[in-house]
Amino acid sequence: MRVAVTGARGMLGSALVGSLRRLRPDVEIMPITRAEADLTDRDATRRALASAAPDLVLHAAAKVGGISANIASPTEFLADNLAIDTNVVMGAHELGVDKLVYFGSSCMYPKDYRQPLVETDMLQAPLEPTNEGYALAKISGGKLCEYISRQYGAAYRVLIPSNLYGPNDHYGSVGSHLVAAALYKAHVAKRDGADHIDVWGDGTARREFTFVEDVSDWVATAAGDLSAWPPMMNIGLGTDHSILDYYRYALNVVGYDCELRLDPSKPAGMHQKLMDSSLAAGFGWTAPTDAESGMRAAYAAYLAQQTEH
C-alpha cells in the first residue's frame, strides 16, 4: 500500500512518517513537503498527488500558529487553509483515491460550550473569535470530506486531535503553540537568568494537549479499514491542564524557577475545550503519554535539534 503524507516535515506529518516507518514495514511512504509542492497551488498539488499515486492520503498539512498569529493574520489562516484543503481533498478525489484521513482541530468546536465536547457539538454555537478564520477553514475541510464520502462512497474520514505537541514543534516564533512557547520561554529564562516569564491571560484557561507520537502511532496502525470509522472522531488525551500548569511543567522540565507574571489584559482564547474521545476509543485509541513526560521528550528533541544546527 502506498501512503501519501502531506505536510511531511511538520510536527504531525513528520511523526506520521516516523510511525509508519517503525510500525508498518508493508507501507510505501510518499512524503509530500513544500519541496514537492505548494499546496495552495491547485496544479502543483495535483501533480504531487498524481506522482505519489497513493492508496491512502494522510492530510496533515495546514497553516498553523498560536493565538497571537491567529489574531494577527485571520485572512491568511482562512484563505490559505481553504486553498490547501480544497486542493488536496479534491485532488485526491479527482485522481480516484478512495481513502483519506483529514486532520481537523479542536478549534472547530464552539466557544465556551459544554465540556467535554462531542462530535455532534460541531456548528452548534459561535466559534472562538481569536481563531475563527482557522476554525472556519478546518470545518469546511472536514465537511468536504464528509460530502465526498456521502456522495461518492469514498472513505474520507476526519480526525479531530486536541492541541498537539512534541518533536518538530515550532519554538520561539509567533507560530508557537502553548506547550512549545512555554518550553521555549523557560529555556530562554534559564539561559538568561531571567527573574520572570510573561504569561498571556490570567492563567486559568485550560487546554488539552496530546503528545503527537501517540496520535501518529495509533493512526499508523488503525487507518486500515477507514470504511468502518464514523465520519468524524475526536482523539485527545482525555484530561486538560491550566495554562499556568503548562508553564510550571515547562520550568520543571527545563530545571529552572522564576516568577510567572500574568497579564490578564492579553487574550487567552477559549476558557476550556476538553474533548470526549470515547468514540475513537472504540477503535483502539489511547493516549499513554502524560503532559510532563511528553514535555520532557519534546524538550529533549528541541535541544538535540539545536545541537545539530
C-alpha positions in Angstrom: 0.0 0.0 0.0 1.2 3.5 -0.9 0.5 6.2 1.7 0.9 9.9 0.9 1.6 12.2 3.9 1.1 15.9 3.3 2.9 18.3 5.5 5.5 15.6 6.0 8.1 18.0 7.5 5.7 19.5 10.0 5.2 18.2 13.6 2.3 15.9 12.8 3.4 14.9 9.3 6.9 14.0 10.4 5.5 12.0 13.3 3.2 10.1 10.9 6.1 9.3 8.6 8.2 8.1 11.5 5.4 5.9 12.9 4.7 4.4 9.5 8.4 3.5 9.1 8.5 1.9 12.5 5.2 0.2 12.6 4.2 -0.5 9.0 7.0 -2.1 7.0 4.4 -3.1 4.4 3.7 0.5 3.5 5.5 2.6 0.9 5.5 6.1 2.2 5.2 9.1 -0.2 6.0 12.3 1.7 4.7 15.5 0.3 6.5 18.6 1.6 6.8 22.2 0.4 9.8 21.0 -1.7 7.4 18.8 -3.7 4.5 21.2 -4.0 3.0 24.4 -2.8 -0.4 23.0 -1.7 -2.1 26.4 -2.1 -1.4 25.9 -5.9 -4.0 23.6 -7.4 -2.0 22.3 -10.3 1.2 21.8 -8.2 -0.9 19.8 -5.7 -2.5 17.6 -8.3 0.9 16.9 -9.9 2.4 15.9 -6.5 -0.6 13.6 -5.7 -0.5 12.1 -9.2 3.2 11.4 -8.8 2.7 9.8 -5.4 -0.2 7.6 -6.7 -1.4 6.8 -3.2 -3.9 4.3 -2.0 -4.4 6.4 1.2 -3.7 10.1 1.9 -2.9 11.3 5.4 -3.6 15.0 5.1 -1.7 16.7 7.8 -0.6 19.9 6.0 -2.0 23.2 7.3 -1.1 26.8 8.1 -0.9 26.7 11.9 0.0 29.1 14.7 -0.7 30.2 18.2 -3.2 32.7 19.4 -1.1 35.8 18.5 -0.6 34.5 15.0 -4.3 33.8 14.5 -5.3 37.2 15.8 -2.7 39.0 13.6 -3.5 37.1 10.3 -7.0 35.8 10.2 -7.2 36.4 6.4 -4.2 34.1 5.7 -5.3 31.5 8.1 -8.7 31.3 6.4 -7.7 31.7 2.8 -4.5 29.5 2.9 -6.1 26.6 4.7 -9.2 26.7 2.4 -6.9 26.5 -0.6 -4.7 23.7 0.9 -7.7 21.6 1.9 -9.6 22.1 -1.3 -6.6 21.3 -3.4 -5.6 18.2 -1.5 -9.0 16.7 -0.9 -10.5 17.4 -4.3 -7.2 16.5 -6.0 -7.3 13.1 -4.2 -10.9 12.6 -5.1 -10.4 13.5 -8.8 -7.5 11.1 -9.0 -9.6 8.3 -7.7 -8.1 7.9 -4.3 -10.8 6.4 -2.2 -9.2 6.6 1.3 -8.2 9.8 3.0 -7.7 10.9 6.7 -8.2 14.6 7.3 -6.8 16.1 10.5 -9.1 18.8 11.9 -8.6 20.8 15.1 -10.4 21.3 18.4 -10.7 24.9 17.3 -13.6 23.7 15.1 -15.8 23.4 18.2 -17.9 26.3 19.6 -16.6 28.7 22.2 -17.4 28.0 25.8 -19.7 25.1 25.0 -20.4 22.1 27.2 -17.5 20.0 28.4 -16.3 17.6 27.3 -17.0 18.3 23.6 -18.5 15.5 21.5 -18.6 15.3 17.7 -22.2 16.3 17.4 -21.4 19.7 19.0 -19.9 20.9 15.8 -21.6 24.1 14.4 -24.0 24.3 17.4 -22.8 27.7 18.7 -20.5 30.6 17.7 -16.7 30.0 17.4 -13.9 31.5 19.4 -13.2 34.8 17.7 -9.4 34.7 18.2 -9.0 31.7 15.8 -12.3 31.9 13.8 -10.6 32.1 10.4 -8.6 28.9 11.0 -11.6 27.2 12.5 -13.9 28.0 9.6 -11.3 26.6 7.2 -11.0 23.4 9.1 -14.7 23.0 9.4 -15.0 23.4 5.7 -12.3 20.9 5.0 -14.0 18.4 7.3 -17.4 19.0 5.6 -15.8 18.5 2.2 -14.6 15.1 3.3 -18.0 14.2 4.7 -19.8 15.3 1.5 -17.4 13.3 -0.8 -17.8 10.2 1.3 -21.6 10.5 1.3 -22.0 11.4 -2.4 -19.3 9.2 -3.9 -18.9 6.3 -1.5 -15.3 7.1 -0.6 -13.8 6.6 2.9 -12.7 10.2 3.7 -12.6 10.4 7.4 -12.0 13.3 9.8 -9.9 13.0 13.0 -10.0 15.9 15.4 -6.9 15.9 17.6 -6.7 18.0 20.7 -3.9 20.5 20.6 -0.6 18.6 19.8 3.0 19.0 20.9 6.2 17.1 20.5 9.3 16.8 18.3 9.4 19.3 15.4 7.1 21.7 17.1 7.6 25.5 16.4 9.7 27.1 19.0 10.4 30.8 19.6 8.1 32.3 16.9 4.7 33.8 16.5 3.6 30.4 15.3 4.3 28.7 18.6 1.5 26.9 20.4 1.2 26.9 24.2 3.5 24.0 25.1 6.3 24.9 22.7 6.0 28.6 23.8 6.2 27.6 27.5 9.2 25.4 27.0 11.0 28.0 24.9 10.3 30.8 27.4 11.5 28.6 30.2 14.6 27.7 28.2 15.4 31.4 27.4 14.7 32.4 31.0 17.2 29.8 32.3 19.8 30.8 29.7 19.5 34.5 30.5 18.9 34.2 34.3 15.6 36.0 34.0 13.5 36.6 37.1 10.2 36.2 35.4 8.3 34.8 32.4 5.3 36.7 30.9 2.1 34.7 30.5 -0.9 35.9 28.5 -4.2 35.9 30.3 -4.9 35.1 34.0 -3.5 31.5 33.7 -6.8 29.8 34.4 -7.8 28.8 30.9 -7.5 25.1 30.4 -6.1 23.2 27.4 -6.0 19.5 26.4 -2.6 18.7 24.8 -1.8 15.3 23.3 1.7 14.0 22.6 2.0 13.9 18.8 3.6 10.4 18.6 0.6 8.9 20.5 -1.5 10.2 17.6 0.8 9.1 14.8 1.4 5.6 16.2 -2.4 5.0 16.5 -3.1 6.3 13.0 -0.3 4.2 11.5 -1.8 1.0 12.9 -5.5 1.9 12.9 -6.0 3.5 9.5 -6.6 0.3 7.6 -10.3 -0.1 7.1 -11.5 3.5 7.2 -14.9 2.5 6.0 -15.6 1.2 9.5 -14.9 4.6 11.0 -17.6 7.2 11.6 -17.3 10.4 9.6 -15.6 12.3 12.4 -13.8 11.3 15.6 -12.1 13.2 18.5 -8.6 12.0 19.6 -7.3 13.6 22.7 -5.6 12.9 26.0 -8.9 13.0 27.9 -7.7 15.4 30.6 -6.7 19.0 30.5 -4.5 21.4 32.5 -4.4 25.1 33.1 -2.1 27.4 31.2 -0.2 28.0 34.5 0.2 24.2 34.9 1.9 24.0 31.5 4.3 26.8 32.4 5.1 25.1 35.7 5.7 21.8 33.9 8.0 23.7 31.5 10.0 25.1 34.3 10.3 21.7 35.9 11.4 20.1 32.6 14.0 22.8 31.9 15.2 22.8 35.5 14.6 26.5 36.4 12.5 28.5 38.7 11.2 32.1 38.3 8.1 34.1 38.6 5.2 33.5 36.2 3.9 37.0 35.6 0.3 37.0 34.4 -1.1 39.6 32.0 -4.9 39.5 32.2 -5.1 42.3 29.6 -3.9 39.8 26.9 -6.4 37.3 25.3 -6.2 33.7 26.3 -8.8 32.3 23.9 -11.5 29.8 24.9 -11.6 29.1 28.6 -11.8 25.3 28.1 -12.1 22.9 25.2 -11.8 19.4 26.5 -12.9 16.7 24.1 -14.6 13.4 24.6 -12.6 10.8 22.7 -14.7 7.7 23.7 -15.9 7.2 20.1 -12.3 6.7 18.9 -11.5 4.6 22.0 -13.9 2.0 20.4 -11.3 1.8 17.6 -8.4 1.3 19.9 -7.4 4.9 20.5 -5.4 5.5 23.7 -3.0 8.4 24.7 -0.4 6.8 27.1 1.9 9.9 27.4 1.1 12.3 30.3 1.8 16.0 29.9 5.1 16.3 31.9 6.6 13.2 30.3 5.7 14.3 26.9 7.1 17.8 27.5 10.4 16.2 28.6 10.5 14.3 25.3 9.7 17.4 23.4 12.3 19.5 25.1 15.0 16.8 24.6 14.1 16.8 20.9 14.4 20.6 20.8 17.8 20.5 22.5 19.0 17.9 20.1 17.8 20.0 17.2 19.7 23.0 18.5 22.9 20.9 18.8 22.6 19.6 15.2 22.4 23.2 14.0 
